Amino acid sequence: MWQDKLMTIAAIGFVYSLIPQIILNYNELTVMMSWQTIIITCIGLYIFTICMFTLKLWSTAIINLFTAICWTIILIQKVIYL
């Protein structure tokens, strides 16, 4: 399905954009994002991932799961670096 391929490409871009943020957070020992942004994004991505699995859009679901994991790492960093 072409939509799955297109959404996968977009999701790869999201994962790629989060990796430097995670590294920066680690190096600076601070997270400059609000709690609300991090938590709502995490919840939304996990819900979106579940929806993609139920629609059998496997590659989009897997990449979105990686994106959700990256946001979870940022959430953990926010808790640790308080």
N, C-alpha and C positions, 0 to 999 in steps of 0.2 A: 504494500500500500504506500503510495507516494507521501501521504500525510505523515506516516511513521518516520520515513526517512528525513523529511523536512523538520519535524519536531526533534528528531535525534540530533541533527546538525545544530539547531538552536540551543538545545540542552548542553551539547558539548561546549559551546561558547560560554554558557553560564558557569560550567565547571571550571573551564580554563580561566575565567575572570576571577574566580574565588580563590584559586591557589595562591596568587601573590598576596591577597588580603590575609590569608591564614599565615603565610610566612612573615608578613609585616607585623601582624599581631604578636607572633612569637618573638620576633626580634625586639619590638618596642615594649613588650609585656603590658599591653593595653589594647582595648577594643573600643574603637570610636564609633560604635553603632548603638542605637537605642535598643533596650530590652524588647520593646514592642515590635520593632522591625525584625529582630532575630527570631522571636518566638512565633510571630504570625507567619513569617516566611517558612520556618521549619514545619509548622503544622500544615500549611497549604501545600508544600511540596510532598509531604508524606501522603496526604489525601489524594493529590494529583497522581502520585505513583501508584497507589492502590487502584485508582480509576483506570490508569493505562494498563495495568496487569489484567483487570477484568475485561477490558476491550481487546486483549491479546495483542497489544502494541508493545511487543517485548523490548525492542531496542530503546524506545522512548522511556519505558518504565525503568529499565536498568540504568540508563544515563541519569534520569531524574532521581533515582535512588542515590546515585553518587553525589548529585547536587545537594540532596537533603542531608546526606552524611557530612558534606563540607559545611553546611550551615549549622549542623549539630556540633561540629568541631568548633566553629566560631562561638556558639553558645557556651560550650565547655570552657573555652578560653575566657569568655566574659565572666564566668563564675570564678575561675581560678585567679584572674588578674584583677579582681576587685580591689 
